[in-house]
Amino acid sequence: MTPCSPALRRVLAGAALPCIAALAAGCGSSGSPAAAPTKTITVKATPAASATTAAATPTPATGAASPTVADAAPACPTRSLGLKLGLAQGAASSTYQVIDFTNISNATCTLYGYPGVSLAGGKPVTQIGLAAAESHVTARKLVTLAPGAVANAVLQIVHAVNFPAAKCQLTNADYLQIYPPNQTTPAYLHYSSQTCAKPVQVLTISVVQAGSGGQ
């Protein structure tokens, strides 16, 4: 058994998603995850110039507006963030996937709340199924990112094969479509996963927290 990195233990503990205790105790002995990232990359642009979102695409996760703080830096726009996948771990019929947000600009900026995350695929690229629900166990906290600093969120992906076929309509996704908190421009990361085309809640996302989720 290969123990989890301290970073992943810290991220999963802070996310407080279901089955975190089991994951922290058994890190390294993955279940059989239904989702497997093809590779870890940083993507700022859409995967295709004609990429669109489906009519049912929920608006980007804005949650509560960033708190008003006299000396607070502005919110991080999508163009100022490098997104990549951190560690992934399988547990209790789900995969827990860390998403890292790195400030790649030359100016300090802030993240507050939840990213908007969904699975996507097809040509042109469109959202598949429901966007991630928010886990409200951990309170929002303003995260300030100096140039080069990292924040993360943890995405829970329930294995789609656990749902009845008629209710799910199993299909394959090729991307994660991610809106940084309070932004309206998405970024895309290559990610291969089975998911449900019908409105079944497959995804749950944690609040953004400071620090990296590991490699």
SETOR-108300 format. One record per residue (C-alpha): x, y, z; chain; residue number from 1. Coordinates in steps of 0.001 Angstrom, whole numbers, padded with zeros to 6 digits, always signed. Layout:
residues N
<node><X>X</X><Y>Y</Y><Z>Z</Z><chain>A</chain><n>NUM</n></node>
...
//
This chain:
residues 215
<node><X>+000000</X><Y>+000000</Y><Z>+000000</Z><chain>A</chain><n>1</n></node>
<node><X>+001353</X><Y>+003374</Y><Z>-001003</Z><chain>A</chain><n>2</n></node>
<node><X>+000397</X><Y>+006051</Y><Z>+001521</Z><chain>A</chain><n>3</n></node>
<node><X>-001272</X><Y>+009262</Y><Z>+000311</Z><chain>A</chain><n>4</n></node>
<node><X>+000753</X><Y>+012433</Y><Z>+000173</Z><chain>A</chain><n>5</n></node>
<node><X>+000145</X><Y>+014844</Y><Z>+003061</Z><chain>A</chain><n>6</n></node>
<node><X>-001253</X><Y>+017308</Y><Z>+000518</Z><chain>A</chain><n>7</n></node>
<node><X>-004010</X><Y>+014949</Y><Z>-000631</Z><chain>A</chain><n>8</n></node>
<node><X>-004884</X><Y>+014017</Y><Z>+002948</Z><chain>A</chain><n>9</n></node>
<node><X>-005190</X><Y>+017707</Y><Z>+003804</Z><chain>A</chain><n>10</n></node>
<node><X>-007298</X><Y>+018502</Y><Z>+000741</Z><chain>A</chain><n>11</n></node>
<node><X>-009703</X><Y>+015606</Y><Z>+001163</Z><chain>A</chain><n>12</n></node>
<node><X>-010070</X><Y>+016256</Y><Z>+004885</Z><chain>A</chain><n>13</n></node>
<node><X>-010868</X><Y>+019906</Y><Z>+004233</Z><chain>A</chain><n>14</n></node>
<node><X>-013343</X><Y>+019104</Y><Z>+001461</Z><chain>A</chain><n>15</n></node>
<node><X>-015453</X><Y>+017022</Y><Z>+003871</Z><chain>A</chain><n>16</n></node>
<node><X>-017136</X><Y>+015135</Y><Z>+001034</Z><chain>A</chain><n>17</n></node>
<node><X>-018897</X><Y>+011823</Y><Z>+001724</Z><chain>A</chain><n>18</n></node>
<node><X>-016639</X><Y>+008874</Y><Z>+002509</Z><chain>A</chain><n>19</n></node>
<node><X>-013621</X><Y>+011102</Y><Z>+003250</Z><chain>A</chain><n>20</n></node>
<node><X>-012840</X><Y>+009178</Y><Z>+006413</Z><chain>A</chain><n>21</n></node>
<node><X>-012677</X><Y>+005932</Y><Z>+004505</Z><chain>A</chain><n>22</n></node>
<node><X>-010528</X><Y>+007522</Y><Z>+001840</Z><chain>A</chain><n>23</n></node>
<node><X>-008057</X><Y>+009001</Y><Z>+004305</Z><chain>A</chain><n>24</n></node>
<node><X>-007766</X><Y>+005704</Y><Z>+006155</Z><chain>A</chain><n>25</n></node>
<node><X>-007289</X><Y>+003620</Y><Z>+003027</Z><chain>A</chain><n>26</n></node>
<node><X>-005470</X><Y>+005981</Y><Z>+000711</Z><chain>A</chain><n>27</n></node>
<node><X>-003422</X><Y>+004029</Y><Z>-001772</Z><chain>A</chain><n>28</n></node>
<node><X>-005840</X><Y>+001103</Y><Z>-001992</Z><chain>A</chain><n>29</n></node>
<node><X>-008114</X><Y>+002534</Y><Z>-004672</Z><chain>A</chain><n>30</n></node>
<node><X>-011422</X><Y>+001033</Y><Z>-005624</Z><chain>A</chain><n>31</n></node>
<node><X>-012144</X><Y>+000593</Y><Z>-009304</Z><chain>A</chain><n>32</n></node>
<node><X>-012718</X><Y>+004194</Y><Z>-010357</Z><chain>A</chain><n>33</n></node>
<node><X>-015015</X><Y>+004810</Y><Z>-013311</Z><chain>A</chain><n>34</n></node>
<node><X>-013064</X><Y>+007894</Y><Z>-014295</Z><chain>A</chain><n>35</n></node>
<node><X>-009418</X><Y>+008044</Y><Z>-015254</Z><chain>A</chain><n>36</n></node>
<node><X>-007697</X><Y>+011260</Y><Z>-016322</Z><chain>A</chain><n>37</n></node>
<node><X>-005960</X><Y>+010841</Y><Z>-019625</Z><chain>A</chain><n>38</n></node>
<node><X>-003140</X><Y>+013124</Y><Z>-018503</Z><chain>A</chain><n>39</n></node>
<node><X>-002453</X><Y>+016144</Y><Z>-016366</Z><chain>A</chain><n>40</n></node>
<node><X>-002400</X><Y>+019320</Y><Z>-018464</Z><chain>A</chain><n>41</n></node>
<node><X>-002973</X><Y>+023007</Y><Z>-018170</Z><chain>A</chain><n>42</n></node>
<node><X>-005690</X><Y>+024343</Y><Z>-020468</Z><chain>A</chain><n>43</n></node>
<node><X>-006800</X><Y>+027954</Y><Z>-020694</Z><chain>A</chain><n>44</n></node>
<node><X>-008643</X><Y>+027952</Y><Z>-024007</Z><chain>A</chain><n>45</n></node>
<node><X>-011683</X><Y>+025995</Y><Z>-025102</Z><chain>A</chain><n>46</n></node>
<node><X>-010856</X><Y>+022647</Y><Z>-026755</Z><chain>A</chain><n>47</n></node>
<node><X>-012339</X><Y>+023800</Y><Z>-030042</Z><chain>A</chain><n>48</n></node>
<node><X>-013094</X><Y>+027204</Y><Z>-031452</Z><chain>A</chain><n>49</n></node>
<node><X>-016724</X><Y>+026199</Y><Z>-031910</Z><chain>A</chain><n>50</n></node>
<node><X>-017127</X><Y>+024748</Y><Z>-028421</Z><chain>A</chain><n>51</n></node>
<node><X>-020529</X><Y>+025481</Y><Z>-026914</Z><chain>A</chain><n>52</n></node>
<node><X>-022483</X><Y>+024466</Y><Z>-023882</Z><chain>A</chain><n>53</n></node>
<node><X>-025834</X><Y>+022712</Y><Z>-023959</Z><chain>A</chain><n>54</n></node>
<node><X>-029067</X><Y>+024591</Y><Z>-023385</Z><chain>A</chain><n>55</n></node>
<node><X>-029274</X><Y>+022945</Y><Z>-019992</Z><chain>A</chain><n>56</n></node>
<node><X>-025804</X><Y>+024164</Y><Z>-019053</Z><chain>A</chain><n>57</n></node>
<node><X>-026077</X><Y>+025725</Y><Z>-015615</Z><chain>A</chain><n>58</n></node>
<node><X>-024635</X><Y>+029175</Y><Z>-015178</Z><chain>A</chain><n>59</n></node>
<node><X>-021093</X><Y>+029266</Y><Z>-013786</Z><chain>A</chain><n>60</n></node>
<node><X>-020920</X><Y>+028664</Y><Z>-010067</Z><chain>A</chain><n>61</n></node>
<node><X>-021013</X><Y>+032100</Y><Z>-008541</Z><chain>A</chain><n>62</n></node>
<node><X>-022395</X><Y>+031192</Y><Z>-005120</Z><chain>A</chain><n>63</n></node>
<node><X>-022089</X><Y>+034124</Y><Z>-002770</Z><chain>A</chain><n>64</n></node>
<node><X>-020273</X><Y>+037167</Y><Z>-004032</Z><chain>A</chain><n>65</n></node>
<node><X>-016732</X><Y>+037692</Y><Z>-002809</Z><chain>A</chain><n>66</n></node>
<node><X>-016669</X><Y>+039428</Y><Z>+000551</Z><chain>A</chain><n>67</n></node>
<node><X>-016023</X><Y>+043149</Y><Z>+000484</Z><chain>A</chain><n>68</n></node>
<node><X>-012584</X><Y>+043738</Y><Z>+001944</Z><chain>A</chain><n>69</n></node>
<node><X>-010917</X><Y>+047123</Y><Z>+001512</Z><chain>A</chain><n>70</n></node>
<node><X>-007502</X><Y>+045660</Y><Z>+000748</Z><chain>A</chain><n>71</n></node>
<node><X>-008676</X><Y>+042504</Y><Z>-001080</Z><chain>A</chain><n>72</n></node>
<node><X>-007234</X><Y>+041808</Y><Z>-004516</Z><chain>A</chain><n>73</n></node>
<node><X>-009652</X><Y>+041415</Y><Z>-007452</Z><chain>A</chain><n>74</n></node>
<node><X>-011141</X><Y>+038045</Y><Z>-008364</Z><chain>A</chain><n>75</n></node>
<node><X>-008928</X><Y>+035800</Y><Z>-010513</Z><chain>A</chain><n>76</n></node>
<node><X>-010185</X><Y>+035773</Y><Z>-014121</Z><chain>A</chain><n>77</n></node>
<node><X>-009999</X><Y>+032515</Y><Z>-016035</Z><chain>A</chain><n>78</n></node>
<node><X>-007151</X><Y>+033834</Y><Z>-018196</Z><chain>A</chain><n>79</n></node>
<node><X>-005000</X><Y>+034337</Y><Z>-015080</Z><chain>A</chain><n>80</n></node>
<node><X>-005338</X><Y>+030736</Y><Z>-013914</Z><chain>A</chain><n>81</n></node>
<node><X>-003551</X><Y>+027575</Y><Z>-014979</Z><chain>A</chain><n>82</n></node>
<node><X>-005734</X><Y>+024554</Y><Z>-014261</Z><chain>A</chain><n>83</n></node>
<node><X>-004467</X><Y>+021017</Y><Z>-013873</Z><chain>A</chain><n>84</n></node>
<node><X>-005478</X><Y>+017738</Y><Z>-012278</Z><chain>A</chain><n>85</n></node>
<node><X>-003910</X><Y>+016720</Y><Z>-008980</Z><chain>A</chain><n>86</n></node>
<node><X>-004184</X><Y>+013321</Y><Z>-007350</Z><chain>A</chain><n>87</n></node>
<node><X>-007216</X><Y>+011091</Y><Z>-007823</Z><chain>A</chain><n>88</n></node>
<node><X>-008377</X><Y>+008391</Y><Z>-005434</Z><chain>A</chain><n>89</n></node>
<node><X>-011183</X><Y>+005832</Y><Z>-005654</Z><chain>A</chain><n>90</n></node>
<node><X>-013378</X><Y>+005059</Y><Z>-002642</Z><chain>A</chain><n>91</n></node>
<node><X>-016950</X><Y>+003938</Y><Z>-001939</Z><chain>A</chain><n>92</n></node>
<node><X>-018144</X><Y>+003795</Y><Z>-005562</Z><chain>A</chain><n>93</n></node>
<node><X>-016734</X><Y>+007249</Y><Z>-006331</Z><chain>A</chain><n>94</n></node>
<node><X>-013568</X><Y>+008854</Y><Z>-007616</Z><chain>A</chain><n>95</n></node>
<node><X>-012221</X><Y>+011918</Y><Z>-005802</Z><chain>A</chain><n>96</n></node>
<node><X>-010301</X><Y>+014171</Y><Z>-008178</Z><chain>A</chain><n>97</n></node>
<node><X>-008250</X><Y>+017180</Y><Z>-007058</Z><chain>A</chain><n>98</n></node>
<node><X>-008318</X><Y>+020238</Y><Z>-009343</Z><chain>A</chain><n>99</n></node>
<node><X>-005512</X><Y>+022779</Y><Z>-008881</Z><chain>A</chain><n>100</n></node>
<node><X>-005795</X><Y>+026486</Y><Z>-009767</Z><chain>A</chain><n>101</n></node>
<node><X>-002449</X><Y>+028288</Y><Z>-010187</Z><chain>A</chain><n>102</n></node>
<node><X>-002130</X><Y>+032049</Y><Z>-010546</Z><chain>A</chain><n>103</n></node>
<node><X>-000076</X><Y>+032330</Y><Z>-013748</Z><chain>A</chain><n>104</n></node>
<node><X>-000371</X><Y>+036120</Y><Z>-013953</Z><chain>A</chain><n>105</n></node>
<node><X>+001941</X><Y>+038773</Y><Z>-012532</Z><chain>A</chain><n>106</n></node>
<node><X>-000683</X><Y>+040171</Y><Z>-010174</Z><chain>A</chain><n>107</n></node>
<node><X>-002238</X><Y>+038927</Y><Z>-006940</Z><chain>A</chain><n>108</n></node>
<node><X>-005884</X><Y>+037862</Y><Z>-007254</Z><chain>A</chain><n>109</n></node>
<node><X>-008499</X><Y>+036029</Y><Z>-005179</Z><chain>A</chain><n>110</n></node>
<node><X>-010792</X><Y>+033006</Y><Z>-005364</Z><chain>A</chain><n>111</n></node>
<node><X>-013948</X><Y>+032716</Y><Z>-003278</Z><chain>A</chain><n>112</n></node>
<node><X>-016521</X><Y>+029947</Y><Z>-003224</Z><chain>A</chain><n>113</n></node>
<node><X>-017060</X><Y>+027091</Y><Z>-005658</Z><chain>A</chain><n>114</n></node>
<node><X>-015940</X><Y>+026431</Y><Z>-009201</Z><chain>A</chain><n>115</n></node>
<node><X>-018622</X><Y>+025380</Y><Z>-011652</Z><chain>A</chain><n>116</n></node>
<node><X>-017702</X><Y>+021906</Y><Z>-012915</Z><chain>A</chain><n>117</n></node>
<node><X>-019330</X><Y>+019540</Y><Z>-015387</Z><chain>A</chain><n>118</n></node>
<node><X>-018321</X><Y>+016722</Y><Z>-017717</Z><chain>A</chain><n>119</n></node>
<node><X>-018362</X><Y>+017441</Y><Z>-021438</Z><chain>A</chain><n>120</n></node>
<node><X>-017744</X><Y>+015833</Y><Z>-024791</Z><chain>A</chain><n>121</n></node>
<node><X>-018736</X><Y>+015624</Y><Z>-028443</Z><chain>A</chain><n>122</n></node>
<node><X>-018004</X><Y>+017875</Y><Z>-031408</Z><chain>A</chain><n>123</n></node>
<node><X>-018607</X><Y>+020707</Y><Z>-030800</Z><chain>A</chain><n>124</n></node>
<node><X>-017879</X><Y>+020170</Y><Z>-027117</Z><chain>A</chain><n>125</n></node>
<node><X>-021032</X><Y>+020397</Y><Z>-024997</Z><chain>A</chain><n>126</n></node>
<node><X>-021905</X><Y>+019722</Y><Z>-021383</Z><chain>A</chain><n>127</n></node>
<node><X>-023104</X><Y>+016214</Y><Z>-020521</Z><chain>A</chain><n>128</n></node>
<node><X>-025602</X><Y>+015772</Y><Z>-017708</Z><chain>A</chain><n>129</n></node>
<node><X>-025861</X><Y>+017919</Y><Z>-014590</Z><chain>A</chain><n>130</n></node>
<node><X>-023162</X><Y>+020237</Y><Z>-013300</Z><chain>A</chain><n>131</n></node>
<node><X>-021586</X><Y>+019480</Y><Z>-009934</Z><chain>A</chain><n>132</n></node>
<node><X>-023621</X><Y>+020122</Y><Z>-006816</Z><chain>A</chain><n>133</n></node>
<node><X>-021916</X><Y>+022135</Y><Z>-004065</Z><chain>A</chain><n>134</n></node>
<node><X>-020787</X><Y>+020471</Y><Z>-000851</Z><chain>A</chain><n>135</n></node>
<node><X>-021686</X><Y>+022930</Y><Z>+001925</Z><chain>A</chain><n>136</n></node>
<node><X>-019836</X><Y>+021163</Y><Z>+004753</Z><chain>A</chain><n>137</n></node>
<node><X>-016861</X><Y>+023536</Y><Z>+004546</Z><chain>A</chain><n>138</n></node>
<node><X>-017537</X><Y>+027281</Y><Z>+004713</Z><chain>A</chain><n>139</n></node>
<node><X>-016382</X><Y>+029631</Y><Z>+001965</Z><chain>A</chain><n>140</n></node>
<node><X>-013168</X><Y>+031479</Y><Z>+002687</Z><chain>A</chain><n>141</n></node>
<node><X>-011449</X><Y>+034118</Y><Z>+000589</Z><chain>A</chain><n>142</n></node>
<node><X>-008259</X><Y>+032630</Y><Z>-000909</Z><chain>A</chain><n>143</n></node>
<node><X>-005604</X><Y>+035135</Y><Z>-001961</Z><chain>A</chain><n>144</n></node>
<node><X>-003223</X><Y>+033937</Y><Z>-004661</Z><chain>A</chain><n>145</n></node>
<node><X>+000067</X><Y>+035711</Y><Z>-005191</Z><chain>A</chain><n>146</n></node>
<node><X>+001713</X><Y>+035059</Y><Z>-008583</Z><chain>A</chain><n>147</n></node>
<node><X>+002599</X><Y>+031360</Y><Z>-008722</Z><chain>A</chain><n>148</n></node>
<node><X>+000419</X><Y>+030423</Y><Z>-005719</Z><chain>A</chain><n>149</n></node>
<node><X>-002037</X><Y>+027516</Y><Z>-005894</Z><chain>A</chain><n>150</n></node>
<node><X>-005538</X><Y>+026756</Y><Z>-004621</Z><chain>A</chain><n>151</n></node>
<node><X>-007569</X><Y>+023592</Y><Z>-005097</Z><chain>A</chain><n>152</n></node>
<node><X>-011007</X><Y>+022034</Y><Z>-005001</Z><chain>A</chain><n>153</n></node>
<node><X>-011985</X><Y>+018351</Y><Z>-004797</Z><chain>A</chain><n>154</n></node>
<node><X>-014456</X><Y>+016869</Y><Z>-007271</Z><chain>A</chain><n>155</n></node>
<node><X>-016389</X><Y>+013737</Y><Z>-006334</Z><chain>A</chain><n>156</n></node>
<node><X>-017491</X><Y>+011669</Y><Z>-009344</Z><chain>A</chain><n>157</n></node>
<node><X>-019954</X><Y>+008894</Y><Z>-008525</Z><chain>A</chain><n>158</n></node>
<node><X>-019410</X><Y>+005898</Y><Z>-010782</Z><chain>A</chain><n>159</n></node>
<node><X>-022191</X><Y>+006144</Y><Z>-013350</Z><chain>A</chain><n>160</n></node>
<node><X>-022567</X><Y>+002366</Y><Z>-013623</Z><chain>A</chain><n>161</n></node>
<node><X>-024087</X><Y>+002427</Y><Z>-010129</Z><chain>A</chain><n>162</n></node>
<node><X>-027254</X><Y>+004054</Y><Z>-011494</Z><chain>A</chain><n>163</n></node>
<node><X>-030056</X><Y>+002108</Y><Z>-013254</Z><chain>A</chain><n>164</n></node>
<node><X>-029446</X><Y>+002136</Y><Z>-017007</Z><chain>A</chain><n>165</n></node>
<node><X>-032829</X><Y>+003650</Y><Z>-017859</Z><chain>A</chain><n>166</n></node>
<node><X>-032336</X><Y>+006452</Y><Z>-015336</Z><chain>A</chain><n>167</n></node>
<node><X>-028735</X><Y>+007179</Y><Z>-016314</Z><chain>A</chain><n>168</n></node>
<node><X>-028285</X><Y>+006695</Y><Z>-020082</Z><chain>A</chain><n>169</n></node>
<node><X>-024604</X><Y>+005867</Y><Z>-019799</Z><chain>A</chain><n>170</n></node>
<node><X>-022283</X><Y>+007832</Y><Z>-022073</Z><chain>A</chain><n>171</n></node>
<node><X>-018606</X><Y>+008797</Y><Z>-022324</Z><chain>A</chain><n>172</n></node>
<node><X>-017146</X><Y>+012223</Y><Z>-021537</Z><chain>A</chain><n>173</n></node>
<node><X>-013778</X><Y>+013551</Y><Z>-022722</Z><chain>A</chain><n>174</n></node>
<node><X>-013388</X><Y>+016790</Y><Z>-020772</Z><chain>A</chain><n>175</n></node>
<node><X>-013961</X><Y>+018546</Y><Z>-017492</Z><chain>A</chain><n>176</n></node>
<node><X>-015547</X><Y>+021934</Y><Z>-018139</Z><chain>A</chain><n>177</n></node>
<node><X>-014510</X><Y>+024234</Y><Z>-015282</Z><chain>A</chain><n>178</n></node>
<node><X>-015607</X><Y>+027774</Y><Z>-014452</Z><chain>A</chain><n>179</n></node>
<node><X>-013365</X><Y>+029322</Y><Z>-011783</Z><chain>A</chain><n>180</n></node>
<node><X>-015395</X><Y>+030855</Y><Z>-008938</Z><chain>A</chain><n>181</n></node>
<node><X>-017469</X><Y>+033864</Y><Z>-010036</Z><chain>A</chain><n>182</n></node>
<node><X>-016254</X><Y>+033675</Y><Z>-013656</Z><chain>A</chain><n>183</n></node>
<node><X>-018218</X><Y>+033222</Y><Z>-016888</Z><chain>A</chain><n>184</n></node>
<node><X>-015398</X><Y>+031893</Y><Z>-019103</Z><chain>A</chain><n>185</n></node>
<node><X>-014667</X><Y>+028148</Y><Z>-018776</Z><chain>A</chain><n>186</n></node>
<node><X>-011437</X><Y>+026222</Y><Z>-019060</Z><chain>A</chain><n>187</n></node>
<node><X>-011257</X><Y>+022620</Y><Z>-020262</Z><chain>A</chain><n>188</n></node>
<node><X>-009143</X><Y>+019722</Y><Z>-019033</Z><chain>A</chain><n>189</n></node>
<node><X>-008901</X><Y>+016416</Y><Z>-020888</Z><chain>A</chain><n>190</n></node>
<node><X>-010608</X><Y>+013801</Y><Z>-018710</Z><chain>A</chain><n>191</n></node>
<node><X>-012073</X><Y>+010441</Y><Z>-019772</Z><chain>A</chain><n>192</n></node>
<node><X>-015045</X><Y>+009237</Y><Z>-017768</Z><chain>A</chain><n>193</n></node>
<node><X>-018344</X><Y>+007439</Y><Z>-018025</Z><chain>A</chain><n>194</n></node>
<node><X>-021258</X><Y>+009589</Y><Z>-016921</Z><chain>A</chain><n>195</n></node>
<node><X>-025030</X><Y>+009925</Y><Z>-017199</Z><chain>A</chain><n>196</n></node>
<node><X>-026594</X><Y>+011870</Y><Z>-020062</Z><chain>A</chain><n>197</n></node>
<node><X>-029856</X><Y>+012082</Y><Z>-018120</Z><chain>A</chain><n>198</n></node>
<node><X>-030239</X><Y>+014499</Y><Z>-015157</Z><chain>A</chain><n>199</n></node>
<node><X>-028667</X><Y>+012333</Y><Z>-012470</Z><chain>A</chain><n>200</n></node>
<node><X>-026427</X><Y>+013976</Y><Z>-009840</Z><chain>A</chain><n>201</n></node>
<node><X>-023057</X><Y>+012364</Y><Z>-010565</Z><chain>A</chain><n>202</n></node>
<node><X>-020761</X><Y>+015242</Y><Z>-009508</Z><chain>A</chain><n>203</n></node>
<node><X>-020173</X><Y>+017116</Y><Z>-006236</Z><chain>A</chain><n>204</n></node>
<node><X>-017563</X><Y>+019860</Y><Z>-005796</Z><chain>A</chain><n>205</n></node>
<node><X>-015906</X><Y>+021240</Y><Z>-002652</Z><chain>A</chain><n>206</n></node>
<node><X>-015227</X><Y>+024873</Y><Z>-001869</Z><chain>A</chain><n>207</n></node>
<node><X>-011906</X><Y>+026283</Y><Z>-003127</Z><chain>A</chain><n>208</n></node>
<node><X>-009143</X><Y>+026126</Y><Z>-000517</Z><chain>A</chain><n>209</n></node>
<node><X>-005564</X><Y>+027362</Y><Z>-000382</Z><chain>A</chain><n>210</n></node>
<node><X>-002725</X><Y>+025020</Y><Z>-001324</Z><chain>A</chain><n>211</n></node>
<node><X>-002001</X><Y>+022353</Y><Z>-003903</Z><chain>A</chain><n>212</n></node>
<node><X>-003778</X><Y>+019024</Y><Z>-004024</Z><chain>A</chain><n>213</n></node>
<node><X>-000599</X><Y>+017181</Y><Z>-005000</Z><chain>A</chain><n>214</n></node>
<node><X>+000697</X><Y>+015641</Y><Z>-008200</Z><chain>A</chain><n>215</n></node>
//
